[in-house]
Amino acid sequence: MKRYSAFAIAREALRFHSGWERAWRNPEPKKKYDVIIVGAGGHGLATAYYLGRNFGITNVAVIEKGWLGGGNTGRNTTIIRSNYLQDPSAAIYEKARSLYENLSQDLNYNVMFSPRGVMMLAQTHHEIRGYQRTAHANALQGVTTEFISPQKVKELCPIINLDGPRYPVLGALWQPRGGTARHDAVAWGYARACSDMGMDIIQQCEVKAVRQNDGKVVGVDTTKGAIDGDKLGLVVAGHSGVLADMAGFRLPVESVALQALVSEPIKPCMDVVVMANTVHGYMSQSDKGEMVIGGGADGYNNYTQRGSFHHVEETVRALVETFPMISRLKMLRWWGGIVDMTGDRSPILSKTPLENCFINCGWGTGGFKAIPGSGWGMAELMAKGQSSLTEEFTMSRFKDGKFIDESVAAGVAH
């Protein structure tokens, strides 16, 4: 596969762009693979990539029932941060954040990583204490964060209103190396790299059954026929419970819709990411000038890819109070994604009761930021049977009572 470079762009311009190759192949499935990954979103593709890069396992099929990156990977608000309180969470998210820093170079594909900084507003005295506690924990974990004053918040984000009548800004937890990336580009970059290693990315191929023999996985039945595999990874976000049922076990997850929207594009006015957890709203500005806005998950289980009116109204009302200038903007697009939530709002990266079947799910509302770290840990788990990044995120922690409770610790699961 040809490398992308400034020289290649100049050369193809002279050729009227007639020499570009397809970014990835579109093959028919083979009869047998060493590893089958179900789910061609960011986490599934990253798992396949690191299986090849770190362990030399390239006889891999990545199966997707829709189109590549068409699920939550293409439906999120692109926030990247690692300032979590619990040690296992901070470790895997910081691994992901550090990998994002050089991901464009690693993949030879511009994922548009922008370390513009992420601030999480403290709008109650309880949040001040909580974020100061997190800043101290992050210092011990090697994650660079600090608690900043309202004046510093205003300096970093001039359009913010510090004196909201309901929720004034009392400070913020600031991670200067957090930021955003282009969600589609992350999926496309991993897909291109996987295809270049000889892996098969098979789209429009829905899994109908998981085949097993004596408690061990042997393959899957799909709409494109039976595919045999020695190992199986289930990485399908909101549909994890459906696939687990096919494999013969239950997951402690529930699926709900999480919605987001973007405004019409405006001139640059905000070069940081702001999260307001008390009112459960967050906002950044895209490279195209749109204000990217997200809020809380729906309060009831569903598989819809659209949001509910009361949630978007609630989110926008709170953000208009914090950022009065956005009150005159028109909404351009509004959508939802299906997220899988665990009881402790932390993910599951684990072996399963079915031998050689592995599960990666439960990222809830914070999956995009974890993609490289999740793929790294999941690949190590599948190749070696264990990984220091995933050892605390087992299915058995719910039975053993060893929760990684970020919902209580951080007040929000994003």
N, C-alpha and C positions, 0 to 999 in steps of 0.2 A: 504494500500500500504506500502511495506517495505521501511524503511528509508535507504538512502545511507550513508555509514560510512566506516572508515578504517577497523572496525571489520567485516562489511559485505563483503568487498573485500577479506579479509583473509579467511573468511568462505567459500565464493564461489570458491576461488582458490582451496581449499581442495576438493570441490565438482565438480571440472572441469567445473565450471561456469554453472552448470545445473539448478540452482535455481533462476535465475533472472526472474523477472516478465516483462511483456510488460510495457513500460513507460506510455502509455495511451490506453484507450479502443478504439475500432473501431465499435461503435454501429450503428444500423439503427435508423432513426429519429422517435421520438414519434409524436403523433398527435398534441400535444399542449405543449407550453412552456410559462413560464412567460416572458422570454426575448429571442429574437433571435438576435444573432450577425452575420452579414454577413462579412466574411473575417477572416481567421485564420492565419493572420500574427501577428507580435509582438503587434501592437496596439489593434487588436481585442481580442487576447488572454489575454492581460493585462487588458482590460476592463472587460472581463468575470471573471478573477481572483479576481479583487478588488470588483466586485459586490458580489462575494461570501465571500471574506475575511472581507470586511468592512461593508457589509450590509446584509449578510446572505441570499442572493438571489442565489440559486444554481440550480433551475429548468431552466437551460440555455442551448441553442443550439448554437454552433459556427459552421457556415456553410462555407465551402471552396470549390470553384469550381475546384481547382487543388489539390495540396498536401500542407500539413501544412508547413508554412514558405517558400513556394516556390516562393513568389513574391519578393517585395523589401527587406523584412527582410533578405532573404538569398542572396541579391545582392548588398549590400552596403559596405562601407569601414570602418565601425564600430567605427567612431569617436564619442566620448562623450565629450561635453563641455556645459557650460551654460553662457558664457561671452557675452550675448546679451545686446544691448543698451536699448531697450524699456522695461519698467517695467513688462508688462504682459508676454513678452517673457522670460525675466530673471527668473521670478517666476516659470513658468511651467518647464523650462529646468533645473533650479537648484533643483526643486523638483525631477525631473527625475534623475539627477546626484547623489543626496543624496540617493535615493532609490537604485540606482545601487551599491552603496558602500556595502550594506548588502543583495543584492538580492540573492546571492548564499546561504546564511544562511536561508533567508526567504523561498526560494523554495526548499531547500535541493537538490540543483542541481548546479554544478559548471558552472557559466556563464563566468568564466575566466576574470572577471573585472580587468583591469590593469590601476591604476591611475598613468600613466607614465608622464603625463603632456602634454599640448597642447600649442604650440606657433603659433601665427598668425603674419607672417612677415610684417613689414612696409618697403616697397620698394620705396615709394615716400614720399615727405614732407606732402602731403595731408593725407596719411595714418598715419603718425606720429601723426598729430593733431587729427585724428579720433579715433585712439586707445587710446590716452591719455584721450580723452573725455569719451570713453567707460570705461576705468579703474576707472575714477572718479564716473561714474554712477554705476558701479559694487560695489564700496565701499559703496555707499548709499543703494544699494539693498541687501547687505550682501553676495555678491559673491566675493570670494577671487581671485583677479587678480592683475597684476602689469605690467607696461611698462618697459621693460628691454633694456639694451644697446646692440650694436652689439657684444661687447666682451663677454657679458653674453650669447648671442645666440650661439656664437662659443664654449663657455665652455660647454653648454648643448648639443650641436650637433656638434661634431668636424668635421664631414664630409662635413659641409656646406661651400660654397664659399661666403664670404661676399662681394667680389668686382666684382660681375657680370658686364659685360660691358654695359648691357642694364638696369638692375634693381639691383643695389647694396642693400645689407641688411642694413637698417638704424636703426633697433631695432625690437622689437616684443611685442605683447600683450601676456603675459604668464599666463596660468592658471595651477598651479601645480597639482590640484586634478582632472583635466580632464584626458582623456585617451581613452582606447578601451575596448571592450568586444567581446566575441565570438558570432557572430550574430545568428548562428543556435542554440547554446545552450540557448540563451535567449528565443527563440520561444519554444524549447523543454521543458525547465524548466517550463514555464507558462502552456504549454499544459499538462504536467504531473500533476501539482498542480490542474488545473481545473478538469481533469479527476478524480483525487482523491476525489474531492468534489462532484462528481456525475454528473458533466456537460457532455454533449454529444458533442464531436468534430466530425463533419460529413464531411469527405473529398470526393472529386469527386462528389460534389453536387452543381450544378450551379443553381442560382436563375433565373427564367424566367419571373416572374411577382411579383409585390407587390400588395396584395389585400387590399382593404379598403372599409369601409362602413360609410357613412355620414361624410366623412372627417377624419376618424380615421382608423389607421392601424389595420388589423385583422390577417395578416399572409402573407406568401409568397408561390408561386408555384415554385417548383424546379424539377430537373430531377429525384429526388427520391420521387416525390409526393408533395401534399399540406401539409404545416406545419403552424399551427395556433400559434399566439403569441400575448401577450398583449402589448409588447413593441418591437421595432425594432431598432437596431443600424447598420448603414451602415459604414463599416470601410474597404474600398477596394482600397485605394490609387489611382492609375492612372485610375481605372475604376469607380470612384465616379460619374462622369457625367452620365454614362450609367445607374447606379442604381437609381440616382436621377430622371432621365427621366422616369423610370418605376414607381417611386413613385409620379410622376406628378408635379415636380418642377425642376427649372434649377439652376445650380451652377455656380458661377463666377470663374471657374477653367479651365485650359487647360492641356492636357497631353503631355509630351515630354519624350524622352529617356535621361537618365543620365548614363554615362558609367564609367567603372573602369577596372583596369587590375592588375595583379601581375607578378613579375619577377620570374625567377628561384631562388631557395633558395640560400642564401649565409650566411657566418658567421655573428654573431651579430655585427652591426656597428652603430645602431641608436635606442636609447631607449626612444625617445620622438615622438610626432606627430607634423609635421610641415605643416602649411597651408600657401600658398602664393597666396593671393587674387588678387594682381595686374595681375599676369599671370594666375590665376585661376587653380592652381595645388596644390595638397596636397599629403603627403607621410608619411608612417610609416612602421615599419618592424613587420611582424607577428611572432608568436611563432615558426613557421616552418622555418623562415628565409627569406620568400618572402618579397620583397618590394611591399607594397600595395599602388597603385597609383590611384588617381581620378582626374577628371577635371570638366569642365563645361557641362551644359545640352545642348542638341541639340537646334538649333535655329529655329526649325520648329516642328509643332505638329505631333506626331506619336505614335504608340502603339508597337513599336518594342522592343525586349529585346536584342538588340545588339547596339553597338555604331557606330559613323560615323568616317571614316578614318581621315578627316581633324581635328577633335577635338582631337583624340588621338595623332596625330602628333604634334599639337599645344601644348598640355599639356606636352608631353615627352620632346619636344625641350626646353621648359622653365625650366623644372626640371633638365635637363642635365646641363643647365647653372648654376643652383643653387647648384646642387650636381654632379660635374663632374665625380665622380667615378662610377655612374650608367650607363654611356654611353656604357659600354662594356657588360651590362647585356642583356640576352635574355628574351623576353616576354613569360610567361608560359600560362596564360589564359587571356581572354578579354571578357567582358560581359556588358550588360546594364540592367537597370531597368526602369519601366514606372512610372514617378513621376507626381504628380498633383500640378500645380503651380497656386497660386492666384495672384491677381494684386499687393498686398503689400508684397508678399512672406512670409506671416504668415498663420498659419493654421486656419481651421474652426472647432470648437467643439460646436455644436449648436442644439437647437430644429429646426424643419423644419415646413413648412406649413402644413404637414400631421401630425395630432395629434398622439402623442406617437411614432413618428419616429424621430430618432436622427442621426446626421451626424458627422463623424470625418474624415476630409480630409484636403488637401491643405498643407501638410507638405513639399512639394517640395523636395529639396535635403537634408533636415536635419531631416528626420523622425526617424532614428534609435536611436539617442541620447535622444529622447523624450519619448520613449516607456513607461517606468514606470510612469512618470508624466502624460502622455496622458491618460493611462489606469485609473489612480487614479482619474483624473478630470472627464473623461467621465463616469466612474461608478457612481460618485457622482451626475453628471448631470442627468443620467438616473434613479437613485434611488430616488433622492430628488427634481428633477426639476431645480436645480441650483447648481453652484459650483464656489467658488471664483477663482479657477484656470482657468475656461473657460469663465467667464462672459464677458470678452473683445473680445473673439474670435467668436462672433455670425455672422451668415449670414447677418444680417441687417446692419453691420458696413459699408458695401459697398454702401448701399442705403443712409445711414446717413452721410457718409464721415468721419467716425471715424477709419481711417486706422491705422494699426500697422506696419509701413513701415520699415521693417528690411532691405530691399534691398537698400534703401537710407541710412539708419542709419549705417549699417555695411559694405556696399559695396559688400556684398555677402550673399547669403541665406543659406549657409552650416551651 
